[in-house]
Amino acid sequence: MPIRLLSLLLFASGAFAVPTTQDADADPPKTTSPSSAPCADLVVEIGAADAPIERANAGLAAAQCLLTRTSAPILTRLVAVQSVRRDDLLRCSDESLKLIESASRELDAAELDDDEKYEKLEALDRLRAFAEMFAALAADPDADDTKRRLTDACIGLALYADDPREQIVESAKLWQAVAYRLAGKPDRALQVLRPVLETPSARTIGFYSRVTRCRALADRQDYAAAIALALRLEPRVDAWFDDRDRTTRKFVADSMRWLKIEL
C-alpha cells in the first residue's frame, strides 16, 4: 500500500509544510540545476543584478529555494519511508553550496554596515550548515568516510539547536537525529530528540522527529519502548493536526499505524 508523503519546507523564516502530496512508489521529481522550477526566477535575478549586494541577496534566495523547495520531496521520502534518491539530493545540495559561496564573495565586495553584513553572513552560514547536512545524507552509505561526514554535519548543525527561533531548532534536531541514525549512533539520535511529548512549534517537522525517535529506539533493539512511545504519541499527534485538512489528518493517522507495524 503506497504511503502518501507531505513535502516539507524546512527552514525559510521557520519550518513549515506545504499542502502537496506525493506517492512514495513514484519517482520524486528530478533535480537538475538551480535553474529548474521552482527556483528559476531567483537564478535569473543573480545574473540580472547590477550591485554586489543584489547578487548576494539573489544567490541567498536561490540557495534557500533549492534547500527548502526543490529538496523537499526527496527529504520527505527519506524521513517517511527511509528511502532517498541520492543523486538528486547530492545535486541539489552541491548547487546550493555553490550559490552560497558565490553569495559570500559578493558580500565581501558589497558596501554594508557591520550589522547588515553580520545578518547576511549569519543567514549564509545557516544555509551552508543545512546544505552540508543534506550532502552528507546523500553520500554513499558504503563509502569509508560517510559516517564521519554525517557526524561532522551534525556538529555543523549543533549551533542551531539553541537558536531563538524554535522552528529552526526543530529542523536542526530532526536532521541531526536522521544523520546519527544513518551513522549507526541511535543513542546520539535519542539525546537530540528530547522532549517528545510536548507540542512541537513546527508540527510536521516535529511529527517526523517523533517518528525518528521511535525508529532510533528500534535501532538499538528496544522495541517495547519504541511501541510504547508510538502508542503514547498517537493521541497527541491527532490533536496536533486537528485543524488541518482531511488529507493531512489521514496521512498522519496512516503514518502512525504504519510506524507501529514497522516496529
Stockholm file with secondary structure:
# STOCKHOLM 1.0

chainA/1-263         MPIRLLSLLLFASGAFAVPTTQDADADPPKTTSPSSAPCADLVVEIGAADAPIERANAGLAAAQCLLTRTSAPILTRLVAVQSVRRDDLLRCSDESLKLIESASRELDAAELDDDEKYEKLEALDRLRAFAEMFAALAADPDADDTKRRLTDACIGLALYADDPREQIVESAKLWQAVAYRLAGKPDRALQVLRPVLETPSARTIGFYSRVTRCRALADRQDYAAAIALALRLEPRVDAWFDDRDRTTRKFVADSMRWLKIEL
#=GR chainA/1-263 SS CCCEEEEEECCSSSCEEEEEEEETTSCCCCCCCTTSTTSHHHHHHHHHCCSHHHHHHHHHHHHHHIIIIITHHHHHHHHHHSCCCHHHHHHHHHHHHHHHHHHHHHHHHSCCCHHHHHHHHHHHHHHHHHHHHHHHHTSCTTSTTHHHHHHHHHHHHHGGGGCSSHHHHHHHHHHHHHHHHHTTCHHHHHHHTCCCSSCCSSHHHHHHHHHHHHHHHHHTTCHHHHHHHHHHHHHHHHHHTTTSCHHHHHHHHHHHHHHHHHC
#=GC SS_cons         CCCEEEEEECCSSSCEEEEEEEETTSCCCCCCCTTSTTSHHHHHHHHHCCSHHHHHHHHHHHHHHIIIIITHHHHHHHHHHSCCCHHHHHHHHHHHHHHHHHHHHHHHHSCCCHHHHHHHHHHHHHHHHHHHHHHHHTSCTTSTTHHHHHHHHHHHHHGGGGCSSHHHHHHHHHHHHHHHHHTTCHHHHHHHTCCCSSCCSSHHHHHHHHHHHHHHHHHTTCHHHHHHHHHHHHHHHHHHTTTSCHHHHHHHHHHHHHHHHHC
//
